């Protein structure tokens, strides 16, 4: 599998079924110049370029071209954890890039505040050189101890304003998302602080009931962190945060389509309940693209067996070993229409973290990130525009 640079010169990719903006266009082409999409069409109406790519010649009959995938929630891969610094981030990103994830938010697990502040600063610095890094996601420490999942319970804390502001300031405007349990003391005020700083507040790792979730969304929260996981489920007399999020057009629901976190029927339910508002994430930890065995996820010891990661002390699922191309395959196998599954990997996650005006589409003016897939939805080639 090849990852190509789409930053300089002109590029035409033709003879593809382009999947973008909720539809499929047969025998289509796109043209990129200096890292941006500048034209598109069908048939042989394209003109010469510095590089001309015949999609069928590379990916075979039925070749599909999609925007580059955007992962707003992942923790690592290729044996490396995003919590372990710049080299580890680059190692993990290289693994996910060959699986179609051209841009990613770097998710950090719960840690002491000093460590988290240092890590978000490092990520802010990294963004000046590595354009595929979109910022950081603080998945903790402001989480419910009863739904801690693979987060170290002793490090969890209520979201005091000073702590929230310190972490946001450390990121210098690059913290894209903060997951928070809104029922914690100060939770709703913290959501307002996060949103005022320009980041997305996400409800997750929470014991919130539906009314508390609604209050969080009214306070500005706009994402539900890995829907169904680490939160109350749906009961006919207690609908919980999932149905509250599904009913609110302002909210994007993250989903992990690995057939472990969510049954395929539940994946389809998410798409049916919240059309155009599902973001397929990996929640991948270091074992993605690597072997079974022992790993550390922050302060939590994890064992991976047959590709399933579980915390050693509690047996809780501890992230995934998923890549976004596999998430696409499994969502489609679950009955999700292909255009909607692609939207959930591209435009919707980009919009969820405030970048929907330049990422997640193959429309004119958008960054020229693209993924070529064969008819079985396997990645054949990836183009990445490194321009920030």
C-alpha positions in Angstrom: 0.0 0.0 0.0 1.3 3.4 -1.0 0.9 6.8 0.7 1.6 9.6 -1.9 2.2 13.3 -1.4 -0.5 15.5 -2.8 1.0 18.8 -1.8 2.7 20.1 -4.9 2.0 20.3 -8.6 -1.2 19.0 -10.2 -2.9 15.6 -9.8 -5.8 14.0 -11.6 -7.4 10.8 -10.3 -9.9 9.4 -12.8 -12.2 6.4 -13.6 -13.3 6.1 -10.0 -16.6 5.8 -8.2 -16.3 8.9 -6.1 -18.0 8.6 -2.7 -18.5 12.0 -1.2 -21.2 14.2 0.4 -23.6 11.3 0.8 -23.6 10.1 -2.7 -21.7 7.9 -5.3 -20.7 9.4 -8.6 -19.7 6.8 -11.2 -16.8 7.2 -13.7 -15.7 10.3 -11.9 -12.5 12.3 -11.5 -11.0 15.0 -9.3 -8.2 17.4 -9.9 -5.9 18.8 -7.2 -3.4 21.6 -7.5 -0.8 22.4 -4.8 -2.7 20.4 -2.2 -6.3 21.6 -2.8 -9.1 20.2 -4.9 -9.8 22.6 -7.7 -12.2 20.7 -10.1 -14.2 17.5 -10.5 -16.3 15.8 -13.1 -17.2 12.6 -14.9 -16.0 10.7 -18.0 -12.9 12.0 -19.9 -13.5 15.7 -19.4 -10.4 16.1 -17.3 -7.3 17.8 -18.6 -3.6 16.8 -18.4 -1.8 17.1 -15.1 1.7 16.5 -13.6 0.4 13.2 -12.3 -2.5 11.3 -13.8 -3.8 8.3 -11.9 -6.1 5.7 -13.4 -8.1 4.4 -10.4 -9.1 1.1 -12.1 -5.5 0.4 -13.0 -4.5 0.5 -9.3 -7.6 -0.8 -7.5 -9.4 -2.8 -10.2 -13.0 -2.7 -11.4 -15.3 -0.9 -9.0 -12.5 1.3 -7.6 -13.8 3.8 -5.1 -12.3 7.2 -4.2 -13.2 8.9 -0.9 -12.0 11.9 1.1 -9.2 11.1 3.5 -10.4 9.6 6.7 -10.5 11.7 9.9 -10.2 10.0 13.3 -11.1 12.3 16.2 -10.6 9.6 18.9 -7.6 7.3 18.9 -4.8 6.5 21.3 -2.0 4.8 19.2 -1.0 2.0 17.0 2.0 0.0 15.7 3.1 -0.7 19.3 3.2 3.0 20.2 0.9 5.1 22.4 0.1 8.7 21.8 0.8 9.4 25.5 4.5 8.6 25.0 5.6 11.6 23.1 6.4 12.8 19.6 8.2 9.8 18.3 5.4 7.5 19.5 2.8 9.7 17.9 4.6 9.7 14.6 5.0 5.9 14.7 1.3 5.3 15.4 0.2 7.9 12.8 2.3 6.2 10.1 0.3 2.9 10.8 -3.1 4.6 10.6 -2.1 6.6 7.6 -1.6 3.5 5.4 -5.1 2.5 6.5 -6.6 5.7 5.1 -6.6 8.0 8.2 -5.0 11.1 6.7 -5.8 13.4 9.7 -6.2 12.6 13.4 -6.9 14.1 16.7 -4.4 12.7 19.3 -6.4 11.4 22.3 -4.7 11.3 25.7 -5.9 9.0 28.6 -6.2 10.1 32.2 -2.9 11.2 33.8 -1.7 13.6 36.5 -2.4 17.2 35.5 1.2 18.1 35.1 1.7 15.3 32.6 -1.4 16.2 30.6 -0.4 19.8 30.4 3.0 18.9 29.1 1.5 16.4 26.6 -0.9 18.9 25.1 1.9 21.4 24.8 4.0 18.9 23.0 1.1 18.2 20.6 0.7 21.9 20.0 4.4 22.1 19.1 4.1 19.0 16.9 1.3 20.6 14.8 3.7 23.2 13.5 5.6 20.5 11.6 3.2 17.6 11.2 0.1 18.8 9.4 -1.8 15.5 9.8 -2.1 16.1 13.5 -5.3 18.1 14.2 -4.8 18.7 17.9 -5.4 16.9 21.1 -8.4 15.2 22.8 -8.4 15.0 26.6 -10.3 11.8 27.4 -10.0 12.4 31.1 -9.4 13.2 33.9 -12.9 14.6 34.4 -14.7 11.3 34.3 -17.1 9.3 36.4 -15.2 6.8 38.6 -18.1 4.3 38.1 -17.5 4.4 34.4 -13.8 4.7 34.3 -13.2 1.9 31.7 -9.5 1.8 31.0 -8.7 5.0 32.9 -6.9 4.8 36.3 -9.6 5.6 38.9 -7.2 7.2 41.4 -6.3 9.9 38.9 -9.9 11.0 38.1 -11.1 14.3 39.5 -14.0 16.8 39.3 -13.6 19.5 36.7 -12.5 22.5 38.7 -12.4 25.6 36.6 -8.7 26.3 37.3 -7.7 22.8 36.2 -9.8 23.0 33.0 -8.4 26.4 32.1 -4.8 25.2 32.7 -5.1 22.3 30.3 -6.8 24.4 27.6 -4.1 27.1 28.0 -1.4 24.5 27.7 -2.7 23.5 24.3 -2.6 27.1 23.0 -5.8 26.7 21.1 -5.1 23.2 19.8 -7.2 21.2 22.3 -10.0 20.0 20.0 -12.1 17.9 22.3 -12.5 17.3 26.1 -14.5 14.4 27.3 -16.4 15.1 30.6 -18.9 13.5 32.8 -21.4 16.4 33.2 -22.9 15.1 36.4 -19.7 15.8 38.3 -19.6 18.9 40.5 -18.8 21.8 38.2 -19.5 19.7 35.1 -21.8 22.0 33.3 -19.7 25.1 34.0 -16.7 23.2 32.7 -18.5 22.4 29.5 -19.1 26.1 29.0 -15.4 26.9 29.6 -14.4 24.3 27.1 -16.8 25.6 24.4 -15.8 29.2 25.1 -12.2 28.2 24.4 -13.1 26.9 21.0 -12.9 23.2 21.8 -15.7 20.6 21.6 -17.0 19.3 24.8 -18.0 15.6 24.7 -20.2 13.7 27.1 -18.6 10.4 28.1 -17.4 8.0 30.8 -20.5 9.2 32.6 -23.4 8.1 34.8 -25.6 10.9 33.3 -29.3 10.2 32.8 -31.1 11.7 29.8 -32.0 14.9 31.5 -28.4 15.5 32.6 -27.2 14.8 29.1 -29.8 17.3 27.7 -28.5 19.9 30.2 -24.9 19.2 29.0 -25.9 19.6 25.4 -27.8 22.8 26.2 -24.6 24.0 27.9 -22.7 23.5 24.6 -21.5 19.9 24.6 -21.7 18.6 21.0 -20.2 15.1 21.0 -21.1 11.8 22.7 -17.9 9.9 23.3 -18.0 6.3 22.0 -21.8 6.0 22.2 -23.1 3.1 24.5 -19.6 2.5 26.0 -18.9 3.7 29.5 -22.3 5.2 30.0 -25.9 4.0 30.9 -27.6 2.1 28.2 -31.1 2.5 26.8 -33.9 1.4 29.0 -37.6 1.9 28.1 -38.1 4.0 31.2 -34.6 5.4 31.4 -33.4 6.4 27.9 -30.0 7.6 29.0 -27.5 9.8 27.2 -27.5 7.9 23.9 -31.1 8.7 23.0 -30.7 12.2 24.4 -27.8 12.7 21.9 -29.6 11.0 19.0 -32.6 13.4 19.5 -30.4 16.5 19.4 -29.3 17.7 16.0 -26.4 19.6 17.6 -24.7 16.4 18.7 -22.4 14.0 16.9 -22.3 10.4 18.2 -19.0 8.6 18.1 -19.2 4.9 17.3 -16.6 2.1 17.4 -17.5 -0.4 14.6 -15.1 -3.2 15.6 -17.8 -5.8 16.4 -16.5 -5.8 20.0 -17.5 -2.4 21.4 -20.8 -2.5 19.5 -22.8 -5.3 18.0 -23.4 -4.8 14.3 -27.1 -4.3 14.9 -26.3 -1.4 17.3 -24.0 0.1 14.7 -26.9 0.2 12.3 -29.1 1.6 15.0 -26.8 4.5 15.6 -26.9 5.5 11.9 -30.7 5.1 11.8 -31.2 7.1 15.0 -28.8 9.9 14.2 -28.5 10.3 10.4 -25.5 12.3 9.2 -24.3 12.6 12.8 -22.2 9.5 13.4 -18.4 9.7 13.6 -16.7 6.3 13.2 -13.7 6.4 15.4 -11.0 3.8 16.2 -10.4 4.4 19.9 -7.3 2.4 18.9 -4.6 1.8 21.4 -1.0 0.7 20.8 -1.8 -2.8 19.7 -3.6 -1.6 16.5 -1.5 -3.1 13.7 0.6 -5.0 16.2 0.6 -8.3 17.9 -1.4 -9.7 20.8 0.3 -9.3 24.2 0.9 -6.9 27.0 0.6 -3.1 26.7 0.2 0.0 28.8 -2.6 2.4 28.2 -1.6 5.3 30.4 -1.4 4.1 33.9 -3.5 0.9 33.1 -2.0 -2.5 32.3 -3.7 -4.1 29.3 -3.6 -7.5 27.6 -4.6 -8.0 24.0 -5.9 -11.5 23.0 -7.2 -12.2 19.5 -7.2 -8.5 18.8 -9.4 -7.6 21.9 -7.8 -5.3 24.5 -8.9 -5.6 28.1 -7.6 -4.0 31.3 -5.8 -6.6 33.4 -7.4 -5.5 36.7 -11.0 -5.1 35.7 -11.4 -6.9 32.4 -13.0 -3.8 30.9 -12.5 -3.2 27.2 -9.4 -1.0 26.9 -9.6 0.7 23.6 -9.5 -1.2 20.3 -7.1 -2.5 17.7 -9.3 -1.0 14.9 -8.2 0.9 11.9 -10.7 3.1 10.0 -10.7 1.1 6.8 -11.9 -1.9 8.8 -14.5 0.3 10.5 -15.8 1.1 7.1 -15.9 -2.5 6.1 -17.8 -3.5 9.3 -20.2 -0.6 9.1 -21.2 -1.5 5.6 -21.5 -5.2 6.5 -23.8 -4.1 9.3 -26.2 -2.6 6.7 -25.0 1.0 6.7 -25.2 2.5 3.2 -21.7 3.1 1.8 -22.1 6.9 1.3 -23.3 7.2 4.9 -20.4 5.1 6.3 -17.9 7.2 4.3 -19.5 10.4 5.6 -19.0 9.0 9.2 -15.3 8.7 8.5 -14.8 12.0 6.7 -17.1 15.0 6.8 -18.9 14.3 10.1 -15.8 13.9 12.3 -14.2 16.9 10.6 -17.2 19.0 11.4 -17.4 17.7 15.0 -14.0 19.3 15.8 -14.6 22.5 13.9 -12.7 21.7 10.7 -15.5 20.9 8.3 -14.8 23.8 6.1 -11.6 22.4 4.7 -11.4 18.6 5.6 -13.6 15.6 4.9 -14.8 16.5 1.3 -13.5 16.2 -2.2 -15.1 19.6 -3.1 -13.4 22.6 -4.6 -11.1 24.3 -2.1 -10.9 21.4 0.3 -7.6 19.8 1.3 -6.7 17.1 -1.3 -6.6 14.1 1.1 -8.0 11.1 -0.7 -8.3 7.3 -0.2 -8.5 4.8 -3.1 -10.3 1.6 -2.2 -11.0 -1.6 -4.2 -14.5 -3.1 -4.5 -14.0 -4.9 -1.3 -13.2 -1.7 0.6 -9.6 -2.4 1.0 -7.2 0.5 0.8 -5.1 0.6 -2.4 -3.5 4.0 -2.2 -3.7 7.1 0.0 -2.9 10.7 -0.9 -2.0 13.2 1.8 -1.7 16.9 1.5 0.8 18.0 4.2 -0.2 21.6 4.0 -1.4 22.8 7.5 
